Amino acid sequence: MKKFIPALIVVLGLSFISTSCNDRGLLKDIIKKELKKDKKDEKKYDCPKLKLNFKDACKTPDGKEGFVNKDCDCETKTTDKRFDCPKLKLNFRDKCKTASGKDGFVNKDCDCEIQNKEDYDCPRLKRNYGDACRTANGIGKINKDCKCEVKNTPDFDCPDLKKNYGDACRTANGIGKINKDCKCEVQNTPDFDCPDLKKNYGDACRTANGIGKINKDCKCEVQNTPDFDCPDLRKNFKDDCITKDRKKGYINEKCDCVAQ
């Protein structure tokens, strides 16, 4: 249109020279109308120079696809700012479907809201069965009684263990995963120097006599043991002890605990 106006002015200008006064007035009116028309066309666009509106598709100088931003620049789609709700790829007031499959529109919170209150399962709450909700006890879901039901204990595949299939677990044999039988199954058990103990030489261990290390005979050897009259008990003669029948006693010279 802009290219057309100058050409029109030239043609009408030539005609203006060779026409009468009345005709010249008519020509002036025509030119004014065309100029006004052109300005009106420009006002139709948010970006008159580009003849495009905000969020219209465009191409950057390097040929990439983009959209017209608020500065009338062509911006690439690295982050899709064309949508008010990028995750939904929708704008406010756009039509949408709720989680329950009902027709609605996108509200300012980027949620799909039903237009008519009567369409809600729970009109007073403006919620449907199964919708997320919040109470003082935590986050829950709207139940069939239109109440926010919080499940403090989540549903587990193995309720007794409070575990799901594949969750990590621990047994005496090591770390494993919960299998379909709700048992802790140890997988890929490494080779040990002492398989029965699930220990390697030099690993820390504990006996009744104290803490030690696994020796080459796969026994827990307590090191730096002080000299006792009864090394196995780590006791000396006449030391206090508890008999097998849970009575107070003392260590005799045979290293037995006898009642006092």
C-alpha positions in Angstrom: 0.0 0.0 0.0 2.8 2.4 0.9 4.4 1.9 -2.6 1.1 2.5 -4.2 0.5 5.9 -2.5 3.6 7.7 -4.0 2.7 6.5 -7.5 -0.9 7.6 -7.0 0.3 11.1 -5.9 2.5 11.4 -9.0 -0.3 10.5 -11.3 -2.8 12.7 -9.5 -0.2 15.5 -9.4 0.1 15.5 -13.1 -3.6 15.5 -13.5 -3.7 18.4 -10.9 -1.7 20.6 -13.2 -3.8 20.1 -16.2 -7.3 20.2 -14.6 -9.6 23.0 -13.5 -10.0 24.4 -10.0 -13.1 22.3 -9.3 -11.3 19.2 -10.5 -8.3 20.1 -8.4 -10.4 20.2 -5.3 -11.8 16.8 -6.1 -8.2 15.4 -6.6 -7.2 16.8 -3.2 -10.1 15.0 -1.5 -9.1 11.7 -3.2 -5.5 12.0 -2.1 -6.5 12.8 1.5 -8.9 9.8 1.5 -6.1 7.5 0.3 -3.6 8.8 2.9 -6.2 8.4 5.7 -6.9 4.9 4.4 -3.3 4.0 4.5 -2.9 5.3 8.1 -5.9 3.3 9.2 -4.4 0.2 7.7 -1.2 0.8 9.7 -3.2 1.1 12.9 -4.6 -2.3 12.5 -1.2 -3.8 13.4 0.6 -3.8 16.7 3.8 -3.4 14.7 3.0 -1.4 11.6 6.5 -1.5 10.1 6.3 -5.3 10.1 2.6 -5.4 9.3 2.3 -8.0 12.1 0.7 -8.3 15.5 2.2 -9.4 18.8 2.7 -13.2 18.9 2.4 -13.5 15.1 4.8 -16.0 13.5 7.9 -14.4 11.9 11.5 -15.1 10.8 14.6 -13.7 12.3 17.3 -12.2 10.1 19.2 -15.5 10.3 16.2 -17.4 9.0 15.0 -19.0 12.3 11.3 -19.2 13.0 10.0 -17.1 15.9 7.2 -14.8 17.0 6.7 -11.0 17.4 7.4 -9.8 20.9 6.2 -6.7 22.7 9.2 -4.7 21.3 8.2 -5.6 17.7 11.3 -7.8 17.3 11.2 -11.3 15.9 12.1 -13.5 18.9 13.1 -17.2 18.5 11.1 -19.9 20.2 13.7 -21.0 22.7 11.0 -20.4 25.4 7.6 -20.3 24.0 6.3 -16.9 25.3 3.4 -16.9 22.9 1.3 -18.7 25.4 0.1 -17.4 28.7 0.4 -21.0 30.0 3.4 -22.5 28.2 3.0 -25.9 29.8 -0.5 -26.2 28.5 0.4 -24.4 25.3 -2.7 -22.3 25.8 -3.7 -18.7 26.6 -6.1 -17.4 29.2 -9.7 -18.0 28.3 -8.8 -20.7 25.8 -11.0 -23.8 25.7 -9.7 -26.8 27.6 -10.7 -30.2 29.1 -10.6 -30.8 32.9 -9.1 -33.9 34.5 -12.6 -35.3 34.6 -13.1 -34.7 30.8 -15.5 -31.7 31.1 -15.3 -28.6 28.9 -13.8 -25.5 30.5 -11.5 -22.6 30.0 -8.0 -21.7 31.1 -8.1 -19.3 34.1 -5.4 -17.0 35.5 -3.8 -19.8 37.5 -3.4 -21.8 34.3 -6.0 -24.3 35.5 -8.8 -25.6 33.4 -12.0 -24.1 35.0 -15.5 -25.2 34.2 -17.6 -22.3 32.9 -20.9 -23.1 34.6 -20.9 -23.8 38.3 -23.6 -26.4 37.7 -21.1 -28.5 35.8 -18.9 -29.1 38.8 -19.3 -32.3 40.9 -18.9 -30.0 43.9 -20.4 -26.6 42.9 -19.7 -24.9 46.2 -16.0 -25.8 46.0 -15.8 -25.3 42.2 -14.1 -28.7 42.2 -14.6 -32.1 40.7 -14.1 -35.6 42.3 -10.4 -36.4 42.3 -9.2 -32.7 42.0 -6.2 -31.7 44.2 -7.0 -29.8 47.3 -5.2 -28.6 50.5 -6.1 -28.8 54.1 -4.2 -28.1 57.4 -3.1 -31.7 57.3 -1.6 -31.6 53.8 -2.5 -32.0 50.2 -5.3 -34.4 49.3 -8.1 -35.0 46.7 -11.8 -34.2 46.6 -13.8 -37.3 47.5 -17.3 -38.3 46.6 -18.6 -36.4 49.7 -17.1 -33.2 48.3 -14.5 -33.1 51.1 -10.8 -32.8 50.9 -9.5 -36.2 51.9 -5.8 -36.3 52.9 -4.2 -39.7 52.8 -1.4 -39.5 55.3 -0.3 -43.1 54.4 0.2 -43.5 50.7 -0.8 -46.7 48.9 2.2 -49.1 48.9 2.7 -52.2 46.8 3.8 -53.8 50.1 1.7 -52.1 52.8 3.3 -54.1 55.7 6.8 -52.9 54.6 5.6 -49.5 53.5 7.6 -50.1 50.4 6.9 -50.3 46.6 8.3 -52.8 44.2 11.9 -51.9 43.3 12.5 -49.8 46.5 15.8 -50.2 48.2 16.0 -52.4 51.2 18.5 -54.0 53.5 18.9 -57.6 54.8 21.6 -59.4 56.7 23.1 -60.3 53.3 23.4 -56.8 52.1 21.4 -54.1 50.2 18.8 -55.2 47.7 15.4 -54.3 46.2 11.8 -55.2 47.0 10.6 -57.9 44.6 7.0 -58.8 43.5 6.7 -61.1 46.5 7.3 -58.1 48.8 10.6 -59.6 49.9 14.0 -57.9 50.0 16.0 -59.5 47.2 19.8 -58.9 47.3 21.1 -58.7 43.8 24.6 -58.8 42.4 26.1 -59.8 45.8 29.9 -59.2 45.6 32.4 -61.9 46.2 33.7 -61.9 49.8 36.9 -63.3 51.2 34.6 -64.8 53.9 31.3 -65.5 52.1 29.5 -66.9 55.2 30.3 -63.6 57.1 29.8 -61.4 54.1 33.1 -59.9 55.1 36.6 -59.4 53.6 39.9 -59.8 55.3 40.6 -56.7 57.5 37.0 -55.7 57.8 35.8 -54.5 61.2 33.9 -57.0 63.3 32.6 -57.4 66.8 32.8 -60.2 69.4 31.9 -60.6 73.0 35.4 -59.5 73.8 35.3 -56.3 71.8 35.8 -54.9 68.3 38.4 -56.5 66.0 39.2 -57.4 62.4 38.6 -60.4 60.2 41.7 -62.4 59.9 42.9 -64.9 57.2 41.0 -67.7 59.0 37.8 -65.7 58.6 37.6 -65.2 62.3 37.0 -62.0 64.2 40.3 -61.3 65.9 40.3 -58.8 68.7 43.6 -56.8 68.8 45.3 -55.0 71.6 43.6 -57.2 74.2 44.9 -56.5 77.7 46.1 -59.5 79.8 43.2 -61.0 81.8 43.2 -64.0 84.1 40.3 -65.1 81.9 41.0 -63.7 78.4 37.8 -65.2 76.8 35.7 -63.4 79.4 38.0 -60.4 79.6 37.8 -60.7 83.3 40.1 -61.3 86.2 39.6 -63.6 89.2 37.1 -62.2 91.8 35.7 -59.7 89.2 31.9 -59.2 89.5 29.8 -61.1 87.0 26.3 -62.4 86.4 25.6 -66.1 86.6 23.5 -68.0 84.0 20.5 -67.8 86.3 20.9 -64.0 86.5 22.4 -63.8 90.0 25.3 -61.6 91.1 28.5 -63.5 91.4 32.3 -63.4 91.0 34.9 -65.1 88.8 36.6 -68.1 90.4 39.9 -69.5 89.5 38.3 -71.8 86.9 37.1 -68.7 85.1 33.5 -69.6 86.0 31.0 -67.1 87.3 29.7 -68.4 90.7 27.0 -66.9 92.9 28.2 -65.0 95.9 
